[in-house]
C-alpha cells in the first residue's frame, strides 16, 4: 500500500503543481514528487532486502523510478528549482 501511494503521488503532485499556475508552486510540487520518488526507491529496496519479490521483478522497477527521478531533477534544474 505504501509503495502504491508513493507511486501515485509522483504524477499527482506534478499535475497539482502545474495546475497551481505559478512557477514557485510548480517547483514546490515537483519537489514533493521527487520526495515520493525517493520514498518509492526506498520501499523497493526494502522489498528487495526482505525478499518479497525476486530481483528480476524489482530491478526494472528500480531503473524506472531512477529514470523518473532523473527527469524530475532535469525539470527542476530547468525551472531554477
Secondary structure as UniProt FT lines:
FT   HELIX           2..20
FT   HELIX           23..49
FT   TURN            50..51
FT   HELIX           55..78
FT   TURN            79..80
//
